[in-house]
Amino acid sequence: MTIRCEIVSQDRTVFTGDVDIVVLPGAAGEMGILPKHAPVLTTLKYGFIRVRKNGKEEVFAVAGGVAEVQPDIVTILADAAENVLEIDEARADAARKRAEEILKKGVPADTDAYLAMEAALRRSNLRLDAVRRYRKGGSNIHISEN
């Protein structure tokens, strides 16, 4: 028995498929979702979504959003999400360094710009953490053909 999982970011569908389990970074903690799960609506914190089917796992870095769980489908609307294997480590590191340099200068007059830089730094750190945890460790993950 499987459960349908759809991960959608603001600009694209990141993953669609039938899986055995979905593990989410829910606002109240990590949640494991199996087929026939009770309906739930939760916000997501920065973290990793793991989907597993037939012993193979895919991991996605997610920068917030919401998840709706129904007995036969998990729909994730992410602020930003990407497969860990698609992360460009050099680009993420460069973005982290840029954000850190800007934030070192202190709070700019434009609070929105400062908040945007803080968010960029959090996303970069998340992406780099994803690479360290899931790509270099040789875990059993792969890129789907979706």
N, C-alpha and C positions, 0 to 999 in steps of 0.2 A: 504494500500500500504506500502511496506517495502523496505529497502535497505540492501544489503548484506554487512557485515563487516568482515574483516579478519585482525587480529592482529597477527603479526609474529615477534618474537624476534630472536636473533642470533642463539639460540639453539632449539627453538620449536615453534609450532603454539600455541598461547595463547588463541585465541578465533576465532570462525567462526560461523556466524549465520545471520539470517535475523532479522533486528531490525527496530524500528520506527524512531529512531534518534541516531546519534553519535555526541558526543561533544568532541572536540579535543583541546589540548593546542598548538595551532598554534604559529608560531614565531611572528606573528603580533597581537596575542590575541586569546581568546577562540573562537572557530568556531563551530556552530551548523550545522550539515549536515542532511538534510532530503532527502527522495527519489526524484529523478529527479533533483538533484543539478547540477549546472554547473560544468564542469571539472575544477579541481584545483590541483596544486601540491604545497605542503608546507613542510617546515621543522617543526619539533616538538621541543618544549622546555620541560624541566622537568615539569611534572605535572600529571594530571589525565585524562584518557579517560573514558567517561561515555557512555554506550550504554543502551537504554531503549526499551523494548518491552512489550506491554500490561500492562503498569504501573509498571513493575518490572525493576529495574536498576542494572546493574553490573558496577563495577568501577575497573579500571586497573591503576596501577602506571606505568608511562612510563618515561624513562630516555633518552629523545631525539630520533631522527629518522626522517623519512619522511612519509608523507601521500599523497596518490594519490586518488583523488575523481573523480569518474565518475558518470553519472546519476543513475546507478544501483548498484554500488559497491564502498566501501571505503576500500582501501588496506593500511595498516599501517605496515611499516617496522621499527621496534623499535630497538634502540641500546640495551635496556633492558626493559622488561615489565612483569608484573605479576598481577594476580587478587588480589585485596586488601585482600580478605578473606584468601588467601594462604600465606600471609606474616607472617613469624616467628618473632614476636616482640622482643623476647629476643636476637635472632641472629642479628637482625638489630641494636639493641642497643649496643651489644658487638662490632660489626663492626664499629659503630660510635665512640665508645670510643677508639678503636685501632687506627683508623685514626687520631683522635684528638691528641692522645699521640705522634704519629709519627710527625705530623705537628707542634707540640709545640717545637720540637727540632730544628726547623728552616729549611731553604732550604738545602736539601742534595746536594752533588756534582752531583748526577744523577738527572737531571731535569725531565726525564721521570718518575722516581719513585715518585717524588714530585707531578707531575700532576696526576699520578695514584691514589695517596692517596687523593688528592683533589676531584677527581671524586668519589672515594669510600665514602668519607664523604658526598658528595651531594646526592648520591644514598641512603645512610643510613638515612639521614635526610628526604628524600622524602618518604621512606618506613615508617618511624615512623610517619610522618605527615599523611600519608594515614590511618594508624591504628587509630590515634586520631580522624581524621575527619569522617571516614566512618564506622569503625567497632564499636567503643564504643558509637557512637551517635545513634545506633539502627535504622539507615536509612533502606530503603526498598531495600537492595541489597541481592543478593544470588549468589552462585557458579553455573555456567552453567554445563550441563552434557556433554559438548563437550570434 
